[in-house]
Amino acid sequence: MIPKVAPNKKLIMDKKLYTMLKSSAEADKAKALLSLELLGSKAVGIGDHSTEDFYKNAEEALVMLVDADDRLNALEDYFEEGLKEVL
């Protein structure tokens, strides 16, 4: 069973680990947004791909965007205020 965290209590995480996790999520978010932009408004997003490839790429980009946003929100909700340098 996963322990619940009180809404006003944040967990403590090493600052370097937090920064790495946040940077990774931000990079994935940027990649997803760029992919969706290219697929939605630029001809280069289509290229020689079939319609099925196009839809699959769009779905993958959306999943990446949602995942990145979820990761950023989780870091902010559970850890941001509890940052401290452990090492």
C-alpha positions in Angstrom: 0.0 0.0 0.0 1.3 3.4 -1.0 1.4 5.9 2.0 -0.6 9.1 1.5 1.1 12.4 1.9 -0.7 15.2 3.8 -1.7 18.0 1.4 0.5 20.5 3.2 3.5 18.2 3.8 6.1 17.7 1.1 8.6 14.8 0.8 12.3 15.5 0.9 14.3 14.7 -2.2 18.0 15.4 -3.0 18.2 18.6 -5.0 20.3 17.1 -7.8 17.9 14.2 -8.3 14.9 16.6 -8.3 16.7 18.8 -10.9 17.5 15.8 -13.1 13.9 14.5 -13.0 12.5 17.9 -13.7 14.9 18.5 -16.6 14.0 15.2 -18.1 10.3 15.8 -17.9 10.7 19.3 -19.4 12.8 18.0 -22.3 10.1 15.3 -23.0 7.4 18.0 -22.9 9.4 20.2 -25.4 9.9 17.2 -27.7 6.2 16.3 -27.6 5.0 19.9 -28.3 7.4 20.2 -31.2 6.3 16.8 -32.6 2.6 17.9 -32.4 3.4 21.2 -34.0 5.3 19.6 -36.9 2.5 17.0 -37.3 -0.3 19.5 -37.1 1.0 22.3 -39.2 4.1 21.4 -41.2 4.4 19.2 -44.2 7.6 17.7 -42.9 5.7 15.9 -40.2 4.0 13.8 -42.8 6.7 13.1 -45.3 6.6 9.6 -46.9 4.6 8.1 -44.0 1.3 6.5 -44.3 -1.8 7.9 -42.6 -1.5 5.1 -40.0 2.1 6.2 -39.2 0.9 9.8 -39.0 -1.8 8.9 -36.5 0.5 6.7 -34.5 3.1 9.5 -34.3 0.5 12.0 -33.2 -0.8 9.6 -30.5 2.7 8.9 -29.2 3.5 12.6 -29.0 0.3 13.3 -27.1 1.1 10.4 -24.7 4.6 11.8 -24.2 3.1 15.3 -23.5 0.6 14.0 -20.9 3.3 11.8 -19.2 5.7 14.8 -19.0 3.0 17.0 -17.5 2.1 14.4 -15.0 5.7 14.0 -14.0 6.2 17.8 -13.6 3.0 18.0 -11.6 4.0 15.1 -9.3 7.3 16.7 -8.6 5.7 20.0 -7.8 2.9 18.5 -5.7 5.0 16.1 -3.6 8.6 17.4 -3.6 9.2 21.0 -4.6 8.9 22.7 -1.2 10.9 19.9 0.5 14.1 20.3 -1.5 17.4 20.0 0.3 20.9 19.1 -0.7 21.4 15.6 0.7 24.9 15.0 -0.6 
